Amino acid sequence: MANRELEAIKKEIEALREEINTYIEYPEIFKEELVNTSNKIDILINKYIYLSK
């Protein structure tokens, strides 16, 4: 169960990284989106670390 959830978290982090790569081209326009997406990634990384212990 935990392995499936960890894999799902990894995939979600990768998808969010793709979003950031899109937004990074115009950071002044997408500042809010960059901050929100970065916060989502931080939350998922913390969840991943917690579940992998």
BAMAR-909151 format. One line per field, with one value per residue (C-alpha): residue in one letter; x, y, z. Coordinates in Angstrom, 3 decimals. Layout:
REM BAMAR-909151
kolke c(A_...)
xx c(X_...)
yy c(Y_...)
zz c(Z_...)
This chain:
REM BAMAR-909151
kolke c(M_A_N_R_E_L_E_A_I_K_K_E_I_E_A_L_R_E_E_I_N_T_Y_I_E_Y_P_E_I_F_K_E_E_L_V_N_T_S_N_K_I_D_I_L_I_N_K_Y_I_Y_L_S_K)
xx c(0.000_2.688_4.720_1.774_1.200_4.895_4.829_1.719_3.431_6.504_4.349_2.505_5.801_7.059_3.864_4.233_7.856_6.672_4.264_7.068_9.197_6.357_5.870_9.589_9.731_7.666_8.199_6.847_3.530_3.239_4.634_1.583_1.443_5.152_4.703_1.604_3.175_6.379_4.371_2.526_5.852_7.156_4.066_4.365_8.083_7.397_4.617_6.927_9.644_7.135_5.712_9.102_10.253)
yy c(0.000_2.476_1.722_2.568_5.794_6.690_6.078_8.247_11.035_10.771_11.083_14.077_15.789_15.207_16.683_19.747_20.123_20.168_22.962_24.942_24.534_26.061_28.959_29.682_31.091_34.082_34.325_37.867_36.796_33.465_34.490_33.302_30.005_29.420_30.008_27.793_24.972_25.178_24.942_21.877_20.224_20.979_19.406_16.304_15.922_16.090_13.523_11.280_11.496_10.724_7.698_6.319_6.029)
zz c(0.000_1.002_-2.138_-4.378_-2.497_-2.727_-6.490_-6.827_-4.888_-7.120_-10.240_-8.813_-7.941_-11.484_-12.936_-10.715_-11.788_-15.394_-14.483_-12.859_-15.978_-17.977_-15.570_-15.195_-18.727_-17.571_-13.809_-13.537_-15.078_-13.250_-9.863_-7.926_-9.816_-9.162_-5.439_-5.224_-7.217_-5.199_-1.978_-3.304_-4.113_-0.609_0.954_-1.239_-0.505_3.227_2.855_0.821_3.462_6.232_4.415_3.458_7.075)
